[in-house]
Amino acid sequence: MLKLKPKFDLHRDVECDILKKEASVCRVKEYSGAVDIRILNIEKDGGVLYSWKGATGTTRIGKFDRNTKQNKLLYTFDEQVCVSSCSLNKEETLLAVSLAQNTRGEARLRPISKCLTLLIEIYPINNTKVLKAVDCRVKVQFIHSEPDRRSVLESHLLLLTEDGYVDLYHVLLTRQEGYRVVMANPERLSKTAERIVEDFCWVQWDGHTQRLYYLTHKDKFLLRCVQFYPNRNCETMLELPLELPANPFRTVKFVNLGFDHYHTESREKELVRMEVFTNRIGSMCVCCSQPLNDQQELIYNVVLVHKDCSKTFRVTLAGDESPQKDTNLHPLFIPIGYYIVVYLQGYFLHCINTRQQEMLCHSLFLSGYDTDLGIQSHSANITVLHAEEESSTALLDLASGKIHTAELSPAHLLRILRSDTPSRCPSSKTDPQRLAALHCLLVYMGNDPNLELKIIEWLCDNVNPFESFDQIQEFILASLYRISYKKVLSMDKVLPYSSVFNKKEVPACLLEVPGVLCTTEMHTESVFKDKASLQGFWSELQWNMDRTKYLEAVPNPRYRTSHIEADWDKLRSERRPSSHMNHLEENTKKVLSMVDTWCLDKKLVPLFQEEDRQQRELIGLTVDKLREHLNRHLPRLGKKKIDSLVVNYVAKLLELIRHMLESVWLKYKLDPCVLCLTQQGSPAQWSVFHFMFRILEATRGLCLPLPPGYHTLLAVFAVRCLPHHTFLQYIDHGILQLTETFVSRLMTDLDNSDANEKLKFSILKRLPEPMEQRIYHMWDHPVSSASISRDYVKSLLEKHNKNKGFAFTSRDKPGFRPEFLPLTYLAKVLSDIEEQALNPFEEQENVDARFVEETALKQTLILLGFEEK
């Protein structure tokens, strides 16, 4: 499920280099002594701080630069010391270290104390300042916020103590001799300390966002967040009440504050594992887990602050999966994009969708030993590093000294889609996994065109809908959702995301996923400090929370495509042009102009090449209704942005369907001859017809428009692949739509054999009268000639003033036959009317009195049996 890529190897990237340097110091060819390298901290820039024992009985601190792949010696202690915490400022001029008391009989630092915290000038090595000498653990962490160019040279250091308080030191620096950077007033350093936190039991540092989260308890547990700014200021932004068991932490818990190899907590004492994750577009998740209880049930909780709700999950590790020895297991929480992956090695992997959290079926749950990520160490030795790239997260295996980037594996998700359901397992058991995997591939990873092509191939191979959902509908809605979700988080509850929400009754298998139970609590009661001054991430988070609360309170906040069915039925019944119709046409022109811009170089499938009045009206109506919905629920976006978003949304829909057809076209290697009506369809063409039919079924179920020309193309495949009587049944049941383009081609391309003539007559009877009259002019057949003549005579005589009589003129037109006086008289009347009009029937192709007379005589001969049809 997760794909791991090696990023750092302590042995490969550091140890080999150190051994060479120590050999050089000792002047030997190869150094064979133990260097005991230990990772101390990972800074914001990805640099790895580490310590090792030097060959001369010293302790050295170095840094591995992620960008240059080089190691740099930062500082050397004259004796071996126990470095429990370490941090380097951004300019690499100051080094803060906490030294733990030696507990292994080695030389002790004096004065004796459990922890000695030092601030050392290292560029150049010049001065050392003692910050604290206390009997509790102290963590050090430099703040790496982007400085203001106009600000003075200054570094800011956090000291976090096991006694439950945090001090912030402002270290003024000065340059000497052009390159030396030293502390300006080292003797006044202690006076710059600012107490910013008191009385915490858990604390977490997020270096990439420069935020400090801490947990305090009085009457209840409160999670607070302190944001640090470049201008020396810091501010408590958020308070969030949390429901936690009593005494969740036996000792103060430090998260993401380096690695103390001289104080390791017993795993039996870790009653709660807790971490906070944020996303730059305004999401925040607080993850907590509790150890296994007596019922072999693992409980973990995810507070979705941006969704104003909390979800508690319960997983029972029963049977062969039940752990026999370790009853204090804790899962790893791994943030990857907007997913939180909850992983318990060898037992389960739960990929929680924090954007679409309403239903369990949109989060992927896998159990069993197949979920193993391939990391040999126990999960207690794995640390999740907060990465700059939100699409992947770094995992540090402290035991082996290796760092891997973890990202969701598209290959594994595709295997879930393609997995065959065993005969003993109903498809409803695997449908939730397929649905969750499909959405992860389409929404989270869908920008990869090669991956999208593989999904379309899977759709071709699995055309029939699954038991609990329609995969083509899911493909369309999820792909459309992807184009807008990155811009605005609040789209989650407004735009259609899944066809499951359109169902009158959601299938039970999608409401309950085997292996995991979920309960939801609304309203997290989070409190922002000074809402008026919120900026950046905090402004987005606060707005997302407020918008979520609003959308929870209003009825039907999510746009449902089926809601326009009534308007669509009413629109189809209208025949006269109106201002509303003109408005819809303008919407359609905007959409089609976008499609044309995207597709000038794609002419593989003949779409967008004809007028399709019905689809143009539906396109315009879809734009109108979606725009109206977004303006009502998201006015903050502004009308201009909403209009652009909606037009792009509908254009992407049409382009997506075209892309699906082009992919299928290439898959089955179709050529332009498939559009010829005179040949019977091949198995490949039958497969394409079946796929196109399923697209039609899916879009009709959602009341979504199709590209103009789609119905013509579908009818061409249908008449090639289906028996004629089945083809006509498809028309009668409204499955196939007869377009004028298709019928005109049918009349001209097919010959007048008995079977084809019968088919043409059957189609003509099913056409509306205006179209039927136009089609008759395209078919070279006696019946069409007779129909044209009748319509011509009828229209001519209806416009003639019946009170006006006619007399024969002296001019007799050549070719008149006076032997049959009734016909001669009719032809004479028509001829005289024609002479009095200024060519009023230009649109009647070569229709005049002479044509009517010849057609009538031919029909008479046929009826008398003197001539065959």
Buried (B, 14 or more C-beta within 10 A) or exposed (E): BBBBEEBBBBEEBBBEBBBEBBBEEBEEEEBEEEBEBBBBBBBBBBBBBBBBBBBEEBBBBBBBBBEEEEBEEBBEBEEBBBBBBBBBBBBBBBBBBBBBBBEEEEEBBEEEBBBBBBBBBBBEEBEBBEBBBBEBBBBBBBBBBEBEEEEEBBBBBBBBBBBBBBBBBBBBBEEEEEEEBBBEEBEEBEEBBEEBBEEBBBBBBBBBBBBBBBBBBEEEBBBBBBBBBBEBEBBBBBBBBBEBEEEBBEBBBBBBBBBBBBBEBEBEEBBBBBBBBBBEBBBBBBBBBBBBEEEBBBBBBBBBBBBBBBBBBBBBBEEEBEBEEEEBBBBBBBBBBBBBBBBBBBBBBBBBBBBBBBBBBBBBBBBEEEBBBEBEBEBBEBBBBBBEEBEBBBBBBBEBBBBBBBBBBBEBBBEBBBEEBEEEEEEBBBBBBBBBBBBBBBBBBBEEEEBBBBBBBBBBEBBEBBEBBBBBBBBBBBBBBBBBBEEBBBBBBBBBBBBBBBBEEBBEBBBEBEBBBBEEEEEBEBEBBEEEEBEEBBBBBBBBBBBBEBBBEEEEBBBBBBBBEEBBEEBEEEEEEEEEBEBBBEBBEBBBEBBEEBBEEEEBBBBBEBEBEBBBBBBBBBBBBBBEBBBEBBEEBEEEBBBBBBBBBBBBBBBBBBBBBBBBBEBBEBEEEBBEBEEEBBEBBBBBBBBBBBBBBBBEBBBBBBBBBBBBBBBBBBBBBBEBEEBBEBBEEEBBBBBBBBBBBBBEEBEEEEEBBEBBEBBBEEBEEEBBBBBBBBBEBBBBBBBBBBBBBEBBEEEBEEEEEEEEEEEEEEEBEEEBEEBBEBBBBBBBBBEEEEEEEEEBEEBBBBBBBBBBBBBEEBEEEEEEE
